[in-house]
């Protein structure tokens, strides 16, 4: 009986020692078991589009990606860049007169407003014709007026796209009519739309869901235009809450394409879908935008003790900003302002401007489009993150070894107990035989 109690006490001591050792480990090791804390990038929704990009226009973070860098035909969503270049190179009160080449594109099967040779309209009218009615002949004539030729205007488009960071885009015309050398990607179109919606005139024209071109020198009746983008009609069957700008596209080669900008609360998102069939371009856009608003939020990076900071990043909802990392340019110093990049789960989530302490005021460091605030000292550098990861891994290994040692000790205790029972049984049997 005494030996049994001794074995039990030994087992209990070992168990308590194991529990104590485990409790001494840092609590952060077990943080991932908290279901309320997000530590990985949310999984995107199912959709039928060939390529998709969901971009946070405020931070530049890509929230969802499906084949976003594949080269595909854009069709008429090309025209958002055409419109931007027209706005930047013309006055709204300027006029444009249509020549033979542009009028030759005003044919059945092409999106058009049926201009006539020698007809004159204002640039304001022309931009509405492009963004609402998707008029191909209007794009061509403005391209010729601005650059002298379609080829020259296409070169301007490609130069501007490259400056915006586009790497899979090459345009050969201003309207998106089919050409093997006219292509883009979902990511590139999102970058272009991000730039377009910074322009007040672009957004103003996009906000006009209907528009009337008054009688001209060649027509006695007005032309009534209506936007083709169903998600922009808030009260319509397909209206999407917060959608404020966008462009539709379709050719047999490109299938349906769609670019959409939406704003809810303080977050502006851009969604691009390419190579879509039937109504997938509408349904997929709604689904992807919902994914963005349901799963992400903004965090403001405020001033730290050792540096002044101004920036906003995008994080999954319920994610801890401390789990993000950042990288600085080689040789960066607060003595010379620079841009810092932030990441979460290997995803780029935004940037912040870094400078010497006191150069950014507390008020200016808090962006109006943010929902949370944090001090930059809470966020580890990649080197610090690697060190934390190494220490966490080491502690897991020690915990595992502790567990193995514990099991071995249990086995030893059990085996010793069995051996003692066998010896007692043999002695008992020997005594019985002698009697």
C-alpha positions as CSV (number, residue, x, y, z in Angstrom):
1,X,0.0,0.0,0.0
2,X,2.8,2.4,0.9
3,X,4.6,1.6,-2.4
4,X,1.3,2.3,-4.4
5,X,0.9,5.6,-2.7
6,X,4.6,6.4,-3.4
7,X,4.1,5.7,-7.2
8,X,0.9,7.8,-7.2
9,X,2.7,10.7,-5.5
10,X,5.6,10.4,-8.1
11,X,3.1,10.5,-11.0
12,X,1.3,13.5,-9.5
13,X,4.5,15.4,-9.0
14,X,5.5,14.8,-12.6
15,X,2.2,16.0,-13.8
16,X,2.3,19.2,-11.7
17,X,5.8,19.9,-12.9
18,X,4.7,19.6,-16.5
19,X,1.7,21.9,-16.0
20,X,4.0,24.4,-14.3
21,X,6.5,24.4,-17.1
22,X,3.8,24.9,-19.7
23,X,2.3,27.8,-17.8
24,X,5.7,29.5,-17.7
25,X,5.7,29.8,-21.5
26,X,4.9,33.3,-23.0
27,X,1.2,33.7,-23.5
28,X,1.8,34.9,-27.1
29,X,2.6,31.4,-28.0
30,X,-1.1,30.5,-27.5
31,X,-2.6,33.6,-29.0
32,X,-3.4,31.9,-32.2
33,X,-5.9,29.7,-30.5
34,X,-8.1,32.8,-29.9
35,X,-10.8,32.5,-32.4
36,X,-11.5,36.2,-32.3
37,X,-8.0,37.2,-33.4
38,X,-7.3,37.0,-37.2
39,X,-3.7,36.0,-38.0
40,X,-4.0,35.2,-41.7
41,X,-5.4,36.9,-44.8
42,X,-9.1,36.1,-45.3
43,X,-9.9,33.6,-48.0
44,X,-11.6,35.3,-51.0
45,X,-15.0,34.4,-52.4
46,X,-15.9,32.0,-55.1
47,X,-16.6,33.7,-58.5
48,X,-16.8,32.9,-62.2
49,X,-14.8,35.7,-63.6
50,X,-11.6,34.9,-65.5
51,X,-9.5,37.6,-63.6
52,X,-10.3,39.7,-60.6
53,X,-8.6,42.4,-58.6
54,X,-10.0,44.2,-55.5
55,X,-7.9,47.2,-54.6
56,X,-8.1,49.5,-51.5
57,X,-7.9,52.9,-53.3
58,X,-6.8,54.6,-50.1
59,X,-3.8,52.4,-49.2
60,X,-3.0,50.5,-52.4
61,X,-3.5,47.2,-50.7
62,X,-4.8,44.3,-52.9
63,X,-7.5,42.7,-50.9
64,X,-8.4,39.9,-53.4
65,X,-6.6,38.6,-56.4
66,X,-7.6,36.0,-59.0
67,X,-5.3,35.9,-62.0
68,X,-4.9,39.6,-61.6
69,X,-1.6,39.9,-63.5
70,X,-2.7,37.8,-66.5
71,X,-2.9,39.8,-69.8
72,X,-6.5,39.9,-71.1
73,X,-8.6,42.0,-73.4
74,X,-10.2,45.0,-71.7
75,X,-12.8,46.1,-74.3
76,X,-14.4,49.5,-73.4
77,X,-13.1,49.8,-69.9
78,X,-10.1,51.2,-71.8
79,X,-12.0,54.4,-72.0
80,X,-11.5,55.4,-68.4
81,X,-7.8,56.2,-69.2
82,X,-8.9,57.9,-72.4
83,X,-11.3,60.1,-70.4
84,X,-8.6,60.9,-67.8
85,X,-6.1,62.0,-70.5
86,X,-8.8,64.1,-72.2
87,X,-9.6,65.9,-68.9
88,X,-5.9,66.6,-68.4
89,X,-5.3,67.9,-71.9
90,X,-8.6,69.8,-72.7
91,X,-10.9,72.4,-71.2
92,X,-14.5,71.4,-70.7
93,X,-15.6,74.3,-72.9
94,X,-13.3,73.3,-75.8
95,X,-15.0,72.0,-78.9
96,X,-14.3,68.9,-81.0
97,X,-15.3,68.6,-84.7
98,X,-15.6,65.1,-86.2
99,X,-13.6,64.1,-89.2
100,X,-13.9,61.1,-91.6
101,X,-11.8,58.6,-89.7
102,X,-13.8,59.0,-86.5
103,X,-17.2,59.0,-88.3
104,X,-16.2,55.8,-90.0
105,X,-16.4,54.1,-86.6
106,X,-20.0,55.3,-86.1
107,X,-21.5,52.1,-87.5
108,X,-24.1,49.5,-86.3
109,X,-22.5,47.1,-83.8
110,X,-20.2,49.7,-82.3
111,X,-21.2,51.8,-79.3
112,X,-21.7,55.3,-80.6
113,X,-23.8,58.5,-80.5
114,X,-24.2,58.7,-84.4
115,X,-22.1,61.8,-85.0
116,X,-22.0,63.2,-88.5
117,X,-19.1,64.5,-90.5
118,X,-18.3,68.0,-89.5
119,X,-20.5,67.9,-86.4
120,X,-19.2,69.9,-83.4
121,X,-19.7,69.2,-79.7
122,X,-18.0,70.4,-76.5
123,X,-15.5,68.4,-74.6
124,X,-18.0,68.2,-71.7
125,X,-20.5,66.6,-74.1
126,X,-17.7,64.3,-75.4
127,X,-16.7,63.0,-72.0
128,X,-20.3,62.2,-71.2
129,X,-20.6,60.4,-74.5
130,X,-17.5,58.3,-73.7
131,X,-18.2,57.5,-70.0
132,X,-22.0,57.1,-70.2
133,X,-22.7,55.9,-73.8
134,X,-19.2,54.4,-74.5
135,X,-19.1,56.2,-77.8
136,X,-16.2,54.8,-79.8
137,X,-16.1,57.5,-82.5
138,X,-15.8,60.2,-79.8
139,X,-12.8,58.5,-78.3
140,X,-11.1,58.4,-81.7
141,X,-11.7,62.0,-82.6
142,X,-10.4,63.3,-79.2
143,X,-7.4,61.1,-79.5
144,X,-6.6,62.6,-82.9
145,X,-7.2,66.1,-81.6
146,X,-4.9,65.7,-78.6
147,X,-2.0,63.6,-80.0
148,X,-2.4,64.1,-83.8
149,X,-3.1,60.4,-84.4
150,X,-4.6,57.4,-82.6
151,X,-1.1,55.9,-82.5
152,X,0.3,59.0,-80.8
153,X,-2.6,59.0,-78.2
154,X,-2.0,55.3,-77.6
155,X,1.6,56.0,-76.8
156,X,0.4,58.6,-74.3
157,X,-1.9,56.0,-72.7
158,X,0.9,53.5,-72.4
159,X,3.3,56.0,-70.9
160,X,0.7,57.1,-68.3
161,X,-0.1,53.5,-67.5
162,X,3.5,52.6,-66.9
163,X,3.9,55.7,-64.7
164,X,1.0,54.3,-62.5
165,X,2.8,51.0,-62.1
166,X,1.1,49.0,-64.8
167,X,3.3,46.1,-66.0
168,X,0.9,44.1,-68.2
169,X,-0.8,46.8,-70.3
170,X,-0.4,47.8,-73.9
171,X,-3.0,49.9,-75.7
172,X,-3.2,50.6,-79.4
173,X,-6.4,52.6,-79.6
174,X,-8.5,54.9,-77.4
175,X,-11.7,52.9,-77.3
176,X,-10.8,49.3,-76.7
177,X,-11.9,47.8,-80.0
178,X,-10.4,44.4,-80.5
179,X,-6.7,44.1,-81.4
180,X,-4.3,41.4,-80.5
181,X,-1.8,44.0,-79.2
182,X,-4.4,45.8,-77.1
183,X,-4.4,44.2,-73.6
184,X,-4.3,44.8,-69.9
185,X,-4.7,43.0,-66.6
186,X,-7.1,43.3,-63.7
187,X,-4.5,44.7,-61.5
188,X,-3.4,47.3,-64.0
189,X,-7.0,48.5,-64.6
190,X,-7.4,48.8,-60.8
191,X,-4.4,51.0,-60.7
192,X,-5.7,53.1,-63.5
193,X,-9.1,53.5,-61.9
194,X,-7.4,54.4,-58.6
195,X,-5.8,57.3,-60.4
196,X,-9.0,58.3,-62.3
197,X,-11.1,58.7,-59.1
198,X,-8.6,61.1,-57.7
199,X,-9.8,63.5,-60.5
200,X,-12.8,65.7,-59.5
201,X,-13.9,66.2,-63.0
202,X,-13.9,62.5,-63.8
203,X,-16.0,61.7,-60.7
204,X,-18.4,64.6,-61.5
205,X,-19.1,63.2,-64.9
206,X,-19.4,59.7,-63.6
207,X,-22.0,60.9,-61.1
208,X,-24.3,62.0,-64.0
209,X,-26.2,58.8,-64.6
210,X,-28.1,60.5,-67.4
211,X,-27.0,63.4,-69.6
212,X,-28.4,65.3,-72.6
213,X,-26.3,66.6,-75.5
214,X,-28.2,69.6,-76.8
215,X,-28.8,70.2,-80.6
216,X,-25.6,70.8,-82.5
217,X,-24.7,72.4,-85.8
218,X,-25.7,69.1,-87.6
219,X,-28.6,67.9,-85.5
220,X,-31.8,69.6,-84.5
221,X,-32.8,67.1,-81.7
222,X,-31.1,66.5,-78.4
223,X,-29.3,63.3,-77.6
224,X,-30.3,61.6,-74.3
225,X,-27.5,59.5,-72.8
226,X,-27.7,57.0,-69.9
227,X,-24.9,55.2,-68.0
228,X,-24.6,51.5,-68.9
229,X,-23.2,50.6,-65.4
230,X,-26.1,49.0,-63.6
231,X,-24.4,49.0,-60.1
232,X,-24.2,52.8,-60.2
233,X,-28.0,53.1,-60.1
234,X,-28.6,53.0,-56.3
235,X,-32.4,52.5,-56.6
236,X,-32.2,50.0,-59.5
237,X,-32.4,46.2,-59.5
238,X,-28.6,45.8,-59.5
239,X,-27.6,49.0,-57.6
240,X,-24.7,48.6,-55.2
241,X,-24.6,50.7,-52.1
242,X,-21.7,53.2,-52.3
243,X,-20.8,52.6,-56.0
244,X,-20.0,55.9,-57.6
245,X,-17.9,55.4,-60.7
246,X,-17.1,52.7,-63.2
247,X,-17.2,51.5,-66.8
248,X,-18.6,48.5,-68.6
249,X,-17.0,46.7,-71.6
250,X,-17.9,44.0,-74.0
251,X,-16.5,42.4,-77.2
252,X,-16.6,38.9,-78.4
253,X,-12.9,38.6,-77.7
254,X,-12.9,40.2,-74.3
255,X,-16.4,38.9,-73.1
256,X,-17.8,41.2,-70.4
257,X,-15.5,43.4,-68.4
258,X,-16.3,45.8,-65.6
259,X,-14.5,48.3,-63.4
260,X,-16.2,49.7,-60.3
261,X,-15.3,52.1,-57.6
262,X,-17.4,52.2,-54.4
263,X,-17.2,54.0,-51.1
264,X,-18.7,52.9,-47.8
265,X,-17.9,54.8,-44.7
266,X,-14.3,55.8,-45.0
267,X,-13.1,53.0,-47.3
268,X,-12.9,53.3,-51.1
269,X,-12.5,50.1,-53.0
270,X,-11.9,49.4,-56.7
271,X,-13.0,46.1,-58.2
272,X,-12.1,44.9,-61.7
273,X,-13.5,41.8,-63.3
274,X,-12.4,40.5,-66.7
275,X,-13.5,37.7,-69.1
276,X,-17.0,37.3,-67.7
277,X,-20.0,35.6,-69.2
278,X,-23.7,36.4,-68.8
279,X,-24.4,38.4,-65.6
280,X,-21.3,37.1,-63.8
281,X,-19.6,40.5,-64.2
282,X,-22.3,42.1,-62.1
283,X,-22.8,39.3,-59.5
284,X,-19.0,38.7,-59.1
285,X,-18.4,42.5,-58.6
286,X,-21.0,42.6,-55.9
287,X,-19.6,39.5,-54.2
288,X,-16.0,40.7,-54.3
289,X,-16.9,44.2,-53.0
290,X,-18.9,42.7,-50.2
291,X,-15.9,40.6,-49.3
292,X,-13.8,43.7,-49.0
293,X,-16.2,45.6,-46.8
294,X,-17.0,42.6,-44.6
295,X,-13.5,41.6,-43.9
296,X,-11.2,44.6,-43.8
297,X,-10.7,47.9,-42.0
298,X,-8.3,50.8,-41.8
299,X,-5.7,51.6,-39.1
300,X,-3.9,54.9,-38.7
301,X,-0.2,54.9,-37.9
302,X,0.4,57.7,-35.5
303,X,3.5,59.4,-34.2
304,X,6.1,57.3,-32.3
305,X,8.7,58.3,-29.8
306,X,11.6,58.0,-32.1
307,X,10.0,59.2,-35.3
308,X,7.1,61.1,-36.8
309,X,4.7,59.0,-38.8
310,X,1.8,59.6,-41.1
311,X,0.0,56.8,-42.9
312,X,-3.0,54.4,-43.1
313,X,-2.9,50.7,-43.6
314,X,-5.5,48.1,-44.4
315,X,-5.9,45.1,-42.1
316,X,-8.3,42.2,-41.8
317,X,-11.0,42.9,-39.2
318,X,-10.1,41.5,-35.8
319,X,-6.4,41.3,-36.7
320,X,-3.9,42.8,-34.3
321,X,-1.7,45.6,-35.8
322,X,1.2,44.1,-33.8
323,X,1.3,41.1,-36.1
324,X,2.1,43.4,-39.1
325,X,5.7,44.0,-40.2
326,X,7.4,46.8,-42.1
327,X,10.3,47.4,-44.3
328,X,12.4,50.6,-44.8
329,X,14.5,51.5,-47.8
330,X,18.2,50.6,-47.5
331,X,20.0,53.3,-45.6
332,X,16.8,55.1,-44.6
333,X,17.1,57.6,-41.7
334,X,14.6,59.9,-40.1
335,X,16.9,62.8,-40.9
336,X,15.6,62.5,-44.5
337,X,11.9,61.7,-44.9
338,X,11.1,58.4,-46.5
339,X,8.3,56.0,-47.3
340,X,7.9,52.8,-45.1
341,X,6.0,49.8,-46.5
342,X,3.8,47.6,-44.2
343,X,2.8,44.0,-44.6
344,X,0.5,41.5,-43.0
345,X,0.8,37.7,-43.7
346,X,3.1,38.6,-46.6
347,X,0.4,41.0,-48.1
348,X,1.2,44.6,-48.8
349,X,-1.2,46.7,-46.7
350,X,-0.1,50.3,-47.1
351,X,2.6,52.9,-46.5
352,X,3.5,55.6,-44.1
353,X,5.7,58.7,-44.4
354,X,8.5,58.7,-41.8
355,X,10.4,61.7,-40.7
356,X,12.2,63.1,-37.6
357,X,10.3,63.5,-34.3
358,X,8.1,66.6,-34.2
359,X,7.9,67.1,-38.0
360,X,4.4,65.6,-38.2
361,X,1.8,67.0,-35.8
362,X,-0.5,64.7,-34.0
363,X,-3.5,66.1,-35.8
364,X,-2.1,65.7,-39.2
365,X,-1.0,62.1,-38.5
366,X,-4.5,60.9,-38.0
367,X,-6.2,60.3,-41.3
368,X,-10.0,61.0,-41.6
369,X,-10.5,57.6,-43.4
370,X,-9.2,55.4,-40.6
371,X,-11.1,53.5,-38.0
372,X,-8.3,52.5,-35.6
373,X,-5.0,54.1,-34.4
374,X,-1.7,52.5,-33.4
375,X,1.8,53.6,-32.5
376,X,4.5,52.4,-34.9
377,X,6.5,51.0,-32.1
378,X,3.9,48.3,-31.7
379,X,4.9,46.9,-35.2
380,X,8.1,44.8,-35.5
381,X,10.5,45.0,-38.3
382,X,11.0,41.9,-40.5
383,X,14.2,41.1,-38.5
384,X,12.4,41.4,-35.2
385,X,9.6,39.3,-36.5
386,X,12.0,36.6,-37.6
387,X,13.5,36.7,-34.1
388,X,10.1,36.4,-32.5
389,X,9.2,33.6,-34.8
390,X,12.5,31.8,-33.9
391,X,11.9,32.2,-30.2
392,X,8.4,31.0,-30.6
393,X,9.6,27.9,-32.5
394,X,12.3,27.2,-29.9
395,X,9.7,27.4,-27.1
396,X,7.4,25.0,-29.0
397,X,10.4,22.6,-29.4
398,X,11.2,22.8,-25.6
399,X,7.5,22.2,-24.8
400,X,7.5,19.2,-27.1
401,X,10.7,17.8,-25.5
402,X,9.2,18.4,-22.1
403,X,6.2,16.4,-23.1
404,X,8.3,13.6,-24.4
405,X,10.4,13.5,-21.2
406,X,7.2,13.5,-19.2
407,X,5.9,10.5,-21.2
408,X,9.2,8.7,-20.7
409,X,9.1,9.2,-17.0
410,X,5.5,7.9,-16.8
411,X,6.5,4.8,-18.7
412,X,9.5,4.3,-16.4
413,X,7.3,4.7,-13.3
414,X,4.7,2.3,-14.7
415,X,7.4,-0.3,-15.6
416,X,9.0,0.0,-12.2
417,X,5.6,-0.5,-10.6
418,X,5.0,-3.6,-12.7
419,X,8.4,-5.0,-11.8
420,X,7.8,-4.5,-8.1
421,X,4.4,-6.3,-8.4
422,X,6.0,-9.2,-10.2
423,X,8.7,-9.5,-7.5
424,X,6.0,-9.4,-4.8
425,X,4.0,-12.0,-6.6
426,X,7.0,-14.3,-6.9
427,X,7.9,-14.0,-3.3
428,X,4.3,-14.6,-2.3
429,X,4.2,-17.7,-4.5
430,X,7.5,-19.0,-3.1
431,X,6.2,-18.6,0.5
432,X,3.1,-20.5,-0.5
433,X,5.1,-23.3,-1.9
434,X,7.2,-23.7,1.2
435,X,4.0,-24.0,3.3
